Every structure is written in structure tokens, then in C-alpha cells.
């Protein structure tokens, strides 16, 4: 029963660390997510198997999963920034006619 409690606590910590608020950055950097995934995977793998091999396998698997999540987040951040730039540019291009009315391009 104590083993199950440790695994549940490690999983709760790993999930809590994964929900840390991140800023939108379109820089292609997924190192934070990779490190968090590797650390939480190693923690859960080590506690679940009570061996260093389990921790190593969990760390590698968690690192790969964290890296793929980080790259997916970067792609969505880049798309969001591109939409914001296009929307901002679209609404700021206008001219004022001789009656004082704005006409948008």
C-alpha cells in the first residue's frame, strides 16, 4: 500500500509540474518540457520499479514525450503569433477620404 501511495504522489507532482503556466514563445526551444518530462518520468519509473533501470527507462520515455509536447506547443504558439500579426496588420491599413471617413484595405 505504501508503494501505491508513493507512485500516486510522484504522479501528482509530475502532473502539477506539467501545468506550470508558460509564455507563448515561437522560438523552437523545447528544453523546458524535455527536462520536466525526463525528471517526472525518471521519478515515476524509479518509484514504480524500485530500480535504477526503471528510473532510466522512465526518464528516457518521459524526455521523449516532453520533447514532443514542447515542439507541439511551439508550433501552436507560432500559429497564434502569425494569426495575431495578420489580424493586426489587416485592421491597421486604411486611408481617410475627403469626408473624414476611414476606408480599410
N, C-alpha and C positions, 0 to 999 in steps of 0.2 A: 504494500500500500504506500509506503514511503517513496518507492521508486516512481510510482504513478504521480504522486504529488510533485516530485522534482521535475518530471517531464512536463507536467501541466504548468508549473511556474516558469520553466525555461521557455515554453511556447508562448506564454503570456508576455514575457519580457521581449521575446523576439517580435511578436506582433505589435507590441507597444512601440518598439524602436522603429518599426517599419512605417508607422503612421505619423512620424515627425513631419511637420509642415516644411515643405521645400519651396524655394522660389523658382519661378519659371526661368530657365536658362537654356538657351539654344546654343550650347557650346560643345555638344558631343561628348561630354565628360560623364561617365557612369561609375566613377570610382567610389563615390559615397555609397551607392546602392550595392556595389560589389562587396565592399568591406562589411556593410551591415548584413548582407546575405551570408557571407562566409562566416562571420562571427556567430550569428544565430544558428546557422547550420551545424557548425562545429559544437556549439553548446548543446543543442538538442541531440545530435548524433552521439556525443560523448556520454550524455546522461542516459540515453536510451540503451546504449550497448555496454556501458561501463568499461570502455576500452579506448585506446588511442586510435586504433584503426577506425572505429565508428566515428570518432571525432574528425578524423582526417577525411573520411568519405563524406560526412555531413558538411564539412567546411567546403570541400570542392563543389558538391552539389548546390549548396547554398550560394556560393560565389557565382556559379554559372547562372542560377536563377536570378540572383540580384543584378547581375550584369545585363541580362536580357530585359529585366524590368526597367533598369536605368536607361537603356537605349530606347525602349518604347516611350518612356516619359520624355526623353529629349525630342523624339520625333513629334510627339503631340505638342510640346512646347514650341517647336519651330513652326508647326502649322498654325498654332494660335497667334504667334507673333506675325506671321505672314498675313493672316486674315485681318489682324488689327492694323497693320500698315496699309493694306489695300483699302480697308474701310475708312481709315483716317484720310488717306490721300483722295479718295473718291469724294468726300464731303467738304474738302477744303479748296477744291478747284472751282472757281466761279468768277464771273465778271459782273460789274454793275452797269446797267444800261443808263440812258439819259434820264429816265424817270426815277432812278434810285432803286430799282428792283434787282435783286440778285438772281443770276441765272447760273445754275451748276452745270458743269461739263459731265 
